[in-house]
């Protein structure tokens, strides 16, 4: 049994296939970001899933693509967690989620820029074979422009600094518990503060046509374009692909911002798991020949 796993900070998609590429089961767990979760929580989120626990001894191969796996220590942490659960697994491939975005959107052998705009954000240059990620993420507090947690953070700040128009602020307050102690407890005492911040982005998507919404969206996207995409000298000559709920649900606004900078939007998809499945099926077919 082979497991193909696409993990963000909010949720993780799992697909199990056999050596012939046939799907055995699909399931979902909460996010498995090793930068913000302990070994215990990571393990708990996996073993609490019925299918994963039931078939844990049948897994021989794992291909894991995860947020927070850009450096070696978190990759080691994830591998250690897997080794404790999938005790008969013989092969592990643990890569950052950038690779999942590339394999599900980009054309192999062709140059492109591949971006993730979901709970977090990042941007990578793909030359057709290798990746060049020049900006190392320092996590949701310092980075992640135009991500779900970026927009959530900005809305909370704007609300408390009285920068949101009155009618919009009332709607925002009616939809969420904006008590200061509740916010601080979620940010400083509970796991996954980045995911908590990203929950507020849903309000922005639902109210994107307001003047406030359009202004905030444009500011976030422009920051991402200037700090991430435009670092690559040929950005205006190649397609720019996107993966993630923010890019998917705000694709019209995103395309408009890109156009203003002379950039071309490529594929924009919500989650890469289906593309990953196709990629690994092709890999299996090629290995048979």
N, C-alpha and C positions, 0 to 999 in steps of 0.2 A: 504493500500500500504506500502511495506517495501522497504527501500533504503539500498543497500549495497555499501559502498564507500571505494575505495582504493586511498589514496592521497599521492603523493610524492611532492617534491618541484617544479617539472617541470609540471606535469600534474596529473589530478584526473579522475579516471574511476568510473562511476556510473552505477549500475544495479538496476532496479526496478522490484520487484516480488510481487505476491499476496500471500495469506496465503496457497495456494496450491503449491507454488514453481514455478509457471509459470512466465516466463519473460514477463514483460509489455513493457519495453523499456531499451535501453542502451544509454549512452551519455558520453561526456567527457568535462571537463573544464580545465582551467589552474590550477596549483598546489595551495594547500591551507595550506601552512606551517605557523602556527600561531606564530612561533618564528621569522619570518622575514617579516610578512605582518600585516597591521593594520586591525582593525575591518571593516573599510570602504571598503578596497580592497577585503577582504574575501567575504563580502556580495555582492559586485559588481560582482565578478567572478561567483557567484551562480545565481543571479537573471538575469544576461545577457544570461543565457542558456534557450533556448525556452522550452524544456521539463520540466526542473526543476521549472521554473516559472509557467508554465501552470498547473502542477499537485501539486503545493506546498500545497494546502489545503487538498489534498487526502492522504498525507503521515502520517502514524500512528506510524511508527517505523523506526529508523535509526541506522545502524551499521557502524560506521566510524572508519577507520584505517588510521592514518595519520603520516607523517613525522613531527617531532617537537612536538609530543604529549606525550613525555616521562615523563612529570611532570604535576602537577595539574593545574597551572595557564593557560597554553595554552589549556588544555582540557576544562577549564571553558570558555575561550574565544570562542572556536569553538561552544560549546553548546549555548552560548548567541547569536551567529550569527544565528545558526539554529532555535532557538526559535523565533527570529524575522521574519524568512521567512516561516518555516513550522509550521504555527500557530496551527494546530490541532494534531501535533505529541504528542504521549503519552509516548513513550519510547525512550531513547537515550543510546547507548553504544559507548563510545568514547575511543579508545585505540591507542597506538603508532603503527606504521606500522610494527613493529616486529611481532605482532600477525598475521597480514595478511600473512607475509612470512612463519610463522609456519604453519598456517592452510592450506596453499596452497602447501607446500612441504613436511612437516614432517608426519610421521606415528604416530598417536595418540597411547600412551602407550609405545612408543619406544624412547630411548634416541637418541639425535642428537644435532648438533650445526647448528644454522640457521643464515645466514649472509645476509645482504643487501649491494649490491654494485651497486648503481645507481647514482643519483645526489649527494647523501650523502652516508655514510656507517655506519653500526653497526654490532654487533655480539652478539648472545644470546645462552645460553645453555638451551636446552629443555629436561627435565627429563621424558617426556611422559605425564606429567600433568601440571607442573609449569615451569616458566622460571626463569633463573638466569642471569641477565645482570649486570655484575660486573663493567663495565666501563661506567660511565655516560657521555654521549656526551656533550661536551662544544661547539658544533656547528662547522660550516664549517671552521672557521678561525683557530681553534686550533686542531680539530680532522679530521675525514673523510678521513683517509688514503685509497688510492686505489679507491676513488670515482671519479665520473665525475668531480667534482669541484677541487679535488686534482690534477688530471692529467692536467686540464685546467690551474690551477695556476702554476704548474711546467713548462708547456710549455711556458707560458707568461714570466716567470722568465728566463728560458733558452734562449728565443728569445732576451730579452733585455740585458742579460749578455753574448750574443754571444756564447752560448753553444750548439746551434743547427747547424748541418752541413749545409753548404751554400745552397746546392740544396734543402734540406728540408725546410730551412728557407724561401727561395724564394716562394715555394709552399704555405707555411703557410701564408706568407704576401699577396699572391694573393687571398687567400680564405677568409681572414678576414680583417676587418678594425683594424689595429694594431697601429693606432695613439694614442699616450700617453694620450691625453686629452679625447678621446673617451673611452678608457679603464678606466680611473679614474672616469669619469662621471658614467659609468655603475656600478662600484664597490662602489662608495661612495655617489652617489646621487639618483640612481634609485632603485626601489624595486627588490628583488630577485637577489642579487649579486652572491649567490651560484649557481643559475640556469644559470646566464650569464657565469660564469667560466666553467660550465659543457658543454656549447655549443662547446668549443674548443676540448673536448674529441672525438668528431666525427672525427676530423682530425687524431687523434692518431689511432683510429680504422681503418680508411681508409689507413693509412700508417704504420700499425703495423709491417710489415715485414722488415722495415729498421733497421739498427743497432741501431740508436737512439731510434726508437720506442720500440724495444725489450728490450733495456736497461732500459728505463723509466717504461715500464709495469712491468718488473721483480722487479725493485726497489719498486714500489708502492705495488705490491702484497706481497712481502716479509715483508714490514713494517706491512701490515695488518695481515699477518699470525703471526708474532712475537708478536705484541702488542695486538692482539685481540684473535685469535683462540687458540694460545698456552698457554693462561692463564688458560685454562681448562685442568686438569691433565689427563683425559682420551680421549683427542682429537684424539689420534692416533687409538682409538679402536671403534669409532662411525662415522657414515656418517656425512658429512658437506654439508649442502644444501645452495644454493644461489638463491637470487632473485635480479633482476635489470639488466638494459641494459649493464652495464660495464661487469658484470660477464657473461652475455649471449653472447655478441659479442666478448669477449676475453676469451671464455671458454677453448680453447686449451692452451693458455698461463697460465691460472689460474690452470688448472689440472696439468700442468708441474711443476709449483711452489709448489703446494700442495704435489706432489709426492716426490720432493726433500726433504721435511720435514717429509716424512713418513705418510702423511695424505691422507684420502680417500674422493674424491668428491662424493656427493650424487646427488640430483636433482638440475638442474640449469635451471631456467625459467626466462623469461624476465619480466613478470608482473603477479601478483598473483590474479587478479580479477576473472578469471575463476575458480581457485581453491577455492576462497572464496565463489563463488556462490554454488559450490558443497557442501561445508561445511555447509552453512546455509540451503540448501535444506535438508540435513541430519538432521539438528537440528529441522527443521519443522516437518519432518517425525517422529522423535523420540518423539516430544511433542504431537503428535496425538495418540500415543500408550499408 
